[in-house]
């Protein structure tokens, strides 16, 4: 199991190593290749996601009863898919341009505007002029003025109207014309491109409608196929009605203005509000449908309405101006840090989410998720019916697709990127589920110990002092690590040996001591009738070195469990009998008796476990016998050490609530974790869950934490009520068990978040009554001890406050009473101990 916490999910995406290759059995349909593939829509600049899924016709029930139309559903769905998988069918793609409606600006001619202006032309013109020149001739009295006419010719530049222009003016006018013509050409290209884009978008829309009409022409009875288009926020019915469909109340099309989880007990419901404020209940055929649809709608409602949404609202007679019928505050993605996201960032998040949902769905449909090893033959009829329904029409008619260009393929790099992201989120989900499991078992251990303390012999055991046992609780004067008082025998030759060599020598000595330890365990088990007995194997040198480095500052002599065994005793009286028998049989060999974790004033081991340890010296080697109590042992069995190791490694005792592990996660990662949770429970819908399905009960409990932190309180409430019902039906748990009460606490939290205070008060009352019941049990147990020794009645009358004043005396009396109880049990069950003395 991975150790990556949920908080690492977002930061690990870029740095995560790619898997060895794409899953060979994972279909790739419905996966977008990235933002570079522009979504096609009838409005420029509008992108979105199309989701199609099967929903339950309100006039029918789902899943269908076992044997009713199972084969027919599979056959019809498969046939429909085969027909829809032929993109080259001319009946589906032939569409004339005149069938496509265009706006007036798109129908203008490409040459429009060319006749309004021609390129300016200039020419050179010869101009001849007559100039009269007056000159003076002669001198003095003969001086006279003479006039002469001279012809003068020159070239000048003129425009088409004959007006003279300079060279600079002509160049400027030519450049201005060239710029205007270039701008006009760009405008024509843009109009042509936009016209072709709209024609293509209309064709694609027509083709999708025709494909949907063909694909869903034979949908099984009781199923309605709806399409959600996030680009214009619409939901449309794309399949025909069934024979019993209520046509008067059938929802065929609407613009989504709000969406929230439904209260349907199957947890497949969504409540959608249209532009008129009318609410519609949609019940999906599968849980993951409702999850993906609601999250997608929540994302789309967080964005401001685009031109496509405004057009749809205008068609229905509404407006989005000034707020209108739309509000972003209703969406969880419009609150907190997510409210500051840009539109581009929102689109990227939406694409990543729908790609993950589509990829996960494809893995489930391909059977690539090994969630349940139980074969179909061994399943109950209810489970088999649900599995058949999930793999039938409900599963086949589920698609999540990004609107794409025709013929565009999904490149391998995109699929690997999605697979890497899924691997990161899957590891995070596994870690969170493990935390839930560890803390659940921790609470089980605490409850078991609470009940064990009610045993009449416990005060006597609690008063006993161990041998060489300061404990591990530093606050109580104990020791940790290097201060351990017990250690292996130090030999002179160890001074010249490395730690590795010393560890190997100790392993060899442990193997020599093992036969003696086996004989001792056989003798104890034969005398006391142990529940479980186990000896060995000898700890290897590598494990000893790691333990010494981690706990004892590298001192391998402090490792005292090279040679080890375990005994499981029935109860506290059996443990007392074993301690007495060990003292009388091989007392001189005993080097330590550790009882500290069984004491009321001492802490447990990490993870809540408590046991007794006896160390004895056999053939100059310290060996260890671990004595487990059966009520503690049965919680995790042989996996108890794994539980202890994980609790120690991840410090889970610092968590008061397993859901605290979700603190700090962003909304995007939380949504992706819910996809993984649905993947984990794909084989077991909530309505088919039974009280003995422990693995899936834990999955649903972990998913409940995601719901509560993600604002899906309604689904959290529905899941918790289902789990409480199952725990009450369980013969090993029941309504008053601590685990059931824990579920009630979370239920109260979910109810108060929805302002259901009256129902929450009823739940709080149950929790309080359970708490009072536990107090009563403790008082009764103490009273039974007091009844075992004689109290002078006049003493209580004369001094009624003696118990409060002399608490120490009370403890002593309890111990004496407990010791008397032990002697009585010893006489009845362990009479043979008298002969061992």
Secondary structure in CASP SS format (residue, H / E / C, confidence):
PFRMAT SS
TARGET T0000
AUTHOR 0000-0000-0000
METHOD secondary structure of the structure
MODEL  1
X C 1.00
X C 1.00
X C 1.00
X C 1.00
X C 1.00
X C 1.00
X C 1.00
X H 1.00
X H 1.00
X H 1.00
X H 1.00
X C 1.00
X C 1.00
X C 1.00
X C 1.00
X C 1.00
X C 1.00
X C 1.00
X C 1.00
X C 1.00
X C 1.00
X C 1.00
X C 1.00
X C 1.00
X C 1.00
X C 1.00
X C 1.00
X C 1.00
X C 1.00
X C 1.00
X C 1.00
X C 1.00
X C 1.00
X C 1.00
X C 1.00
X C 1.00
X C 1.00
X C 1.00
X C 1.00
X C 1.00
X C 1.00
X C 1.00
X C 1.00
X C 1.00
X C 1.00
X C 1.00
X C 1.00
X C 1.00
X E 1.00
X E 1.00
X E 1.00
X E 1.00
X E 1.00
X E 1.00
X E 1.00
X E 1.00
X C 1.00
X C 1.00
X C 1.00
X C 1.00
X C 1.00
X C 1.00
X C 1.00
X C 1.00
X C 1.00
X C 1.00
X C 1.00
X C 1.00
X C 1.00
X H 1.00
X H 1.00
X H 1.00
X H 1.00
X H 1.00
X H 1.00
X H 1.00
X H 1.00
X H 1.00
X H 1.00
X H 1.00
X H 1.00
X H 1.00
X H 1.00
X H 1.00
X C 1.00
X C 1.00
X C 1.00
X C 1.00
X C 1.00
X H 1.00
X H 1.00
X H 1.00
X H 1.00
X C 1.00
X C 1.00
X C 1.00
X H 1.00
X H 1.00
X H 1.00
X C 1.00
X C 1.00
X C 1.00
X C 1.00
X H 1.00
X H 1.00
X H 1.00
X H 1.00
X C 1.00
X C 1.00
X C 1.00
X C 1.00
X C 1.00
X C 1.00
X H 1.00
X H 1.00
X H 1.00
X C 1.00
X C 1.00
X C 1.00
X C 1.00
X C 1.00
X E 1.00
X E 1.00
X E 1.00
X E 1.00
X E 1.00
X E 1.00
X E 1.00
X E 1.00
X E 1.00
X E 1.00
X E 1.00
X E 1.00
X E 1.00
X E 1.00
X E 1.00
X E 1.00
X C 1.00
X C 1.00
X H 1.00
X H 1.00
X H 1.00
X C 1.00
X E 1.00
X E 1.00
X E 1.00
X E 1.00
X E 1.00
X E 1.00
X E 1.00
X E 1.00
X E 1.00
X E 1.00
X E 1.00
X E 1.00
X E 1.00
X E 1.00
X E 1.00
X E 1.00
X C 1.00
X C 1.00
X C 1.00
X C 1.00
X E 1.00
X C 1.00
X C 1.00
X H 1.00
X H 1.00
X H 1.00
X H 1.00
X H 1.00
X H 1.00
X H 1.00
X H 1.00
X H 1.00
X H 1.00
X H 1.00
X H 1.00
X H 1.00
X H 1.00
X H 1.00
X H 1.00
X H 1.00
X H 1.00
X H 1.00
X H 1.00
X H 1.00
X H 1.00
X H 1.00
X H 1.00
X H 1.00
X H 1.00
X H 1.00
X H 1.00
X H 1.00
X H 1.00
X H 1.00
X H 1.00
X H 1.00
X H 1.00
X H 1.00
X H 1.00
X H 1.00
X H 1.00
X H 1.00
X H 1.00
X H 1.00
X H 1.00
X H 1.00
X H 1.00
X H 1.00
X H 1.00
X H 1.00
X H 1.00
X H 1.00
X C 1.00
X C 1.00
X C 1.00
X C 1.00
X C 1.00
X C 1.00
X C 1.00
X E 1.00
X E 1.00
X E 1.00
X E 1.00
X E 1.00
X E 1.00
X E 1.00
X C 1.00
X C 1.00
X C 1.00
X C 1.00
X E 1.00
X E 1.00
X E 1.00
X E 1.00
X C 1.00
X C 1.00
X C 1.00
X C 1.00
X C 1.00
X C 1.00
X C 1.00
X C 1.00
X C 1.00
X H 1.00
X H 1.00
X H 1.00
X C 1.00
X C 1.00
X C 1.00
X E 1.00
X E 1.00
X E 1.00
X C 1.00
X C 1.00
X E 1.00
X E 1.00
X E 1.00
X E 1.00
X C 1.00
X C 1.00
X C 1.00
X C 1.00
X C 1.00
X C 1.00
X C 1.00
X E 1.00
X E 1.00
X E 1.00
X E 1.00
X E 1.00
X C 1.00
X C 1.00
X C 1.00
X C 1.00
X C 1.00
X E 1.00
X E 1.00
X E 1.00
X E 1.00
X E 1.00
X E 1.00
X C 1.00
X C 1.00
X H 1.00
X H 1.00
X H 1.00
X H 1.00
X H 1.00
X H 1.00
X H 1.00
X H 1.00
X H 1.00
X H 1.00
X H 1.00
X H 1.00
X H 1.00
X H 1.00
X H 1.00
X C 1.00
X C 1.00
X C 1.00
X C 1.00
X C 1.00
X H 1.00
X H 1.00
X H 1.00
X H 1.00
X H 1.00
X H 1.00
X H 1.00
X H 1.00
X H 1.00
X C 1.00
X C 1.00
X C 1.00
X C 1.00
X C 1.00
X H 1.00
X H 1.00
X H 1.00
X C 1.00
X C 1.00
X C 1.00
X C 1.00
X H 1.00
X H 1.00
X H 1.00
X C 1.00
X H 1.00
X H 1.00
X H 1.00
X C 1.00
X H 1.00
X H 1.00
X H 1.00
X H 1.00
X H 1.00
X C 1.00
X C 1.00
X H 1.00
X H 1.00
X H 1.00
X H 1.00
X H 1.00
X H 1.00
X H 1.00
X H 1.00
X H 1.00
X H 1.00
X H 1.00
X H 1.00
X H 1.00
X H 1.00
X H 1.00
X H 1.00
X H 1.00
X H 1.00
X H 1.00
X H 1.00
X H 1.00
X H 1.00
X H 1.00
X C 1.00
X C 1.00
X C 1.00
X C 1.00
X C 1.00
X C 1.00
X C 1.00
X C 1.00
X C 1.00
X C 1.00
X C 1.00
X C 1.00
X C 1.00
X C 1.00
X C 1.00
X H 1.00
X H 1.00
X H 1.00
X H 1.00
X H 1.00
X H 1.00
X H 1.00
X H 1.00
X H 1.00
X H 1.00
X H 1.00
X C 1.00
X H 1.00
X H 1.00
X H 1.00
X H 1.00
X C 1.00
X C 1.00
X E 1.00
X E 1.00
X E 1.00
X E 1.00
X C 1.00
X C 1.00
X C 1.00
X C 1.00
X C 1.00
X C 1.00
X C 1.00
X C 1.00
X C 1.00
X H 1.00
X H 1.00
X H 1.00
X H 1.00
X H 1.00
X H 1.00
X H 1.00
X H 1.00
X H 1.00
X H 1.00
X H 1.00
X H 1.00
X H 1.00
X H 1.00
X H 1.00
X H 1.00
X H 1.00
X H 1.00
X H 1.00
X H 1.00
X H 1.00
X H 1.00
X H 1.00
X H 1.00
X H 1.00
X H 1.00
X H 1.00
X H 1.00
X H 1.00
X H 1.00
X H 1.00
X H 1.00
X H 1.00
X H 1.00
X H 1.00
X H 1.00
X H 1.00
X H 1.00
X H 1.00
X H 1.00
X H 1.00
X C 1.00
X C 1.00
X C 1.00
X C 1.00
X C 1.00
X H 1.00
X H 1.00
X H 1.00
X H 1.00
X H 1.00
X H 1.00
X C 1.00
X C 1.00
X C 1.00
X E 1.00
X C 1.00
X C 1.00
X C 1.00
X C 1.00
X C 1.00
X C 1.00
X H 1.00
X H 1.00
X H 1.00
X C 1.00
X C 1.00
X C 1.00
X C 1.00
X H 1.00
X H 1.00
X H 1.00
X C 1.00
X C 1.00
X C 1.00
X C 1.00
X C 1.00
X C 1.00
X C 1.00
X C 1.00
X H 1.00
X H 1.00
X H 1.00
X H 1.00
X H 1.00
X C 1.00
X C 1.00
X H 1.00
X H 1.00
X H 1.00
X H 1.00
X H 1.00
X H 1.00
X H 1.00
X H 1.00
X H 1.00
X H 1.00
X H 1.00
X H 1.00
X H 1.00
X H 1.00
X H 1.00
X H 1.00
X H 1.00
X H 1.00
X H 1.00
X H 1.00
X H 1.00
X H 1.00
X H 1.00
X H 1.00
X H 1.00
X H 1.00
X H 1.00
X H 1.00
X H 1.00
X H 1.00
X C 1.00
X C 1.00
X C 1.00
X E 1.00
X E 1.00
X E 1.00
X E 1.00
X C 1.00
X C 1.00
X C 1.00
X C 1.00
X C 1.00
X H 1.00
X H 1.00
X H 1.00
X H 1.00
X H 1.00
X H 1.00
X H 1.00
X H 1.00
X H 1.00
X H 1.00
X H 1.00
X C 1.00
X C 1.00
X C 1.00
X C 1.00
X H 1.00
X H 1.00
X H 1.00
X C 1.00
X C 1.00
X C 1.00
X C 1.00
X C 1.00
X E 1.00
X E 1.00
X E 1.00
X E 1.00
X E 1.00
X E 1.00
X C 1.00
X C 1.00
X H 1.00
X H 1.00
X H 1.00
X H 1.00
X H 1.00
X H 1.00
X H 1.00
X H 1.00
X H 1.00
X H 1.00
X H 1.00
X H 1.00
X H 1.00
X H 1.00
X H 1.00
X H 1.00
X H 1.00
X H 1.00
X E 1.00
X E 1.00
X E 1.00
X E 1.00
X E 1.00
X C 1.00
X H 1.00
X H 1.00
X H 1.00
X C 1.00
X C 1.00
X C 1.00
X C 1.00
X C 1.00
X C 1.00
X C 1.00
X C 1.00
X C 1.00
X C 1.00
X C 1.00
X C 1.00
X C 1.00
X E 1.00
X E 1.00
X E 1.00
X E 1.00
X E 1.00
X E 1.00
X E 1.00
X C 1.00
X C 1.00
X E 1.00
X E 1.00
X E 1.00
X E 1.00
X E 1.00
X E 1.00
X E 1.00
X E 1.00
X E 1.00
X H 1.00
X H 1.00
X H 1.00
X H 1.00
X H 1.00
X H 1.00
X H 1.00
X H 1.00
X H 1.00
X H 1.00
X H 1.00
X H 1.00
X H 1.00
X H 1.00
X H 1.00
X H 1.00
X H 1.00
X H 1.00
X H 1.00
X H 1.00
X H 1.00
X C 1.00
X H 1.00
X H 1.00
X H 1.00
X C 1.00
X C 1.00
X C 1.00
X H 1.00
X H 1.00
X H 1.00
X H 1.00
X H 1.00
X C 1.00
X C 1.00
X C 1.00
X C 1.00
X H 1.00
X H 1.00
X H 1.00
X H 1.00
X H 1.00
X H 1.00
X H 1.00
X H 1.00
X H 1.00
X H 1.00
X H 1.00
X H 1.00
X H 1.00
X H 1.00
X C 1.00
X C 1.00
X C 1.00
X C 1.00
X C 1.00
X H 1.00
X H 1.00
X H 1.00
X C 1.00
X C 1.00
X C 1.00
X C 1.00
X C 1.00
X H 1.00
X H 1.00
X H 1.00
X H 1.00
X H 1.00
X H 1.00
X H 1.00
X H 1.00
X H 1.00
X H 1.00
X H 1.00
X H 1.00
X H 1.00
X H 1.00
X H 1.00
X H 1.00
X H 1.00
X C 1.00
X C 1.00
X H 1.00
X H 1.00
X H 1.00
X H 1.00
X H 1.00
X H 1.00
X H 1.00
X H 1.00
X H 1.00
X H 1.00
X H 1.00
X H 1.00
X H 1.00
X H 1.00
X H 1.00
X H 1.00
X H 1.00
X C 1.00
X C 1.00
X C 1.00
X C 1.00
X C 1.00
X C 1.00
X C 1.00
X C 1.00
X H 1.00
X H 1.00
X H 1.00
X H 1.00
X H 1.00
X H 1.00
X H 1.00
X H 1.00
X H 1.00
X H 1.00
X H 1.00
X H 1.00
X H 1.00
X H 1.00
X H 1.00
X H 1.00
X C 1.00
X C 1.00
X C 1.00
X H 1.00
X H 1.00
X H 1.00
X H 1.00
X H 1.00
X H 1.00
X H 1.00
X H 1.00
X H 1.00
X H 1.00
X H 1.00
X H 1.00
X H 1.00
X H 1.00
X H 1.00
X H 1.00
X H 1.00
X H 1.00
X H 1.00
X H 1.00
X H 1.00
X H 1.00
X H 1.00
X H 1.00
X H 1.00
X H 1.00
X H 1.00
X H 1.00
X H 1.00
X H 1.00
X C 1.00
X C 1.00
X C 1.00
X C 1.00
X C 1.00
X C 1.00
X H 1.00
X H 1.00
X H 1.00
X H 1.00
X H 1.00
X H 1.00
X C 1.00
X C 1.00
X C 1.00
X H 1.00
X H 1.00
X H 1.00
X H 1.00
X C 1.00
X H 1.00
X H 1.00
X H 1.00
X H 1.00
X H 1.00
X H 1.00
X H 1.00
X H 1.00
X H 1.00
X H 1.00
X H 1.00
X H 1.00
X H 1.00
X H 1.00
X H 1.00
X H 1.00
X H 1.00
X H 1.00
X H 1.00
X H 1.00
X H 1.00
X H 1.00
X H 1.00
X C 1.00
X C 1.00
X C 1.00
X H 1.00
X H 1.00
X H 1.00
X H 1.00
X C 1.00
END
